[in-house]
């Protein structure tokens, strides 16, 4: 089963072939996709690497996270499907709303007494 890795802070001039060669040092790479602007076709500085095995993806994250690649420190993390990312965002926003509600409640209860 393949594992996707999200790579951010890539140099604008790195190619998908360069990225594939780098990640191939730790395991079999199934696919590489660098995100590009639709109009200019220039790199957005992030992309995805799909490793053939989960263990290779884990090894790649441990080896390359924080490493310098073409004078830029890259960040790696597991790429989650959209629905999982959306759940995480909603949870964090809900937590902030609960915290703000509690603060407002404390302020008004102090004023009442």
C-alpha positions in Angstrom: 0.0 0.0 0.0 1.4 3.4 -1.0 1.9 6.3 1.4 1.8 9.9 0.4 4.1 12.5 1.9 3.4 16.2 1.7 6.6 18.2 1.1 6.7 21.9 1.7 9.2 24.7 1.3 10.7 23.3 -1.8 13.0 25.4 -3.9 11.2 26.8 -7.0 13.7 25.3 -9.4 13.6 21.7 -8.2 12.1 19.3 -10.7 9.9 16.2 -10.1 12.8 14.0 -11.4 15.2 15.6 -8.8 12.8 15.0 -6.0 12.2 11.4 -7.1 15.9 10.7 -7.2 16.3 12.1 -3.7 13.5 10.0 -2.2 14.6 6.9 -4.1 17.6 6.8 -1.8 15.4 5.5 1.0 12.9 3.4 -0.9 10.8 2.8 -4.0 9.0 5.9 -5.2 5.8 5.4 -7.0 5.0 9.0 -8.0 6.0 12.6 -7.5 3.9 15.6 -8.1 5.1 19.2 -7.6 2.2 21.7 -7.3 2.3 24.4 -9.9 0.4 27.6 -10.5 -2.2 27.1 -13.2 -1.4 30.3 -15.1 2.4 30.7 -14.8 3.2 27.0 -14.5 5.8 27.9 -11.8 6.3 25.7 -8.7 4.3 26.7 -5.7 7.1 25.3 -3.4 5.2 22.2 -2.3 4.3 18.8 -3.6 3.6 15.2 -2.9 5.8 12.1 -3.0 4.1 8.7 -3.0 6.3 5.9 -1.7 5.5 2.3 -2.5 5.8 1.0 1.1 4.6 2.6 4.3 7.9 1.8 6.0 9.8 3.6 3.2 7.6 6.7 3.7 8.2 6.6 7.4 12.0 6.4 6.8 11.9 9.2 4.3 10.1 11.5 6.7 12.6 10.7 9.4 15.6 11.2 7.1 14.5 14.3 5.2 12.3 16.3 7.5 14.2 19.5 8.2 16.9 18.7 5.7 18.4 21.4 3.5 17.6 20.9 -0.2 18.9 23.5 -2.6 19.5 26.0 0.3 15.9 25.6 1.7 14.9 23.6 4.8 12.1 21.3 3.6 9.3 20.1 5.8 7.6 16.7 5.4 4.4 15.2 6.8 2.0 12.5 6.0 -0.5 13.6 3.4 -4.0 13.1 4.8 -7.1 12.8 2.6 -9.2 15.9 2.3 -12.0 14.7 4.6 -9.5 14.0 7.4 -7.9 17.5 7.0 -11.3 19.1 7.1 -12.2 17.2 10.3 -9.0 18.4 12.0 -9.7 22.0 10.9 -13.2 21.9 12.2 -12.1 20.4 15.5 -9.5 23.1 16.1 -12.0 25.9 15.2 -14.6 24.4 17.5 -12.1 24.4 20.3 -11.3 28.1 19.8 -15.0 28.9 19.8 -15.6 27.0 23.0 -12.6 28.8 24.6 -13.9 32.2 23.5 -17.4 31.4 24.7 -16.0 30.4 28.2 -14.1 33.7 28.3 -17.2 35.7 27.5 -19.2 33.8 30.0 -16.7 34.4 32.8 -16.6 38.2 31.9 -20.4 38.6 32.1 -20.8 36.4 35.2 -18.3 38.5 37.0 -20.2 41.7 36.1 -23.5 40.2 37.3 -22.2 39.4 40.8 
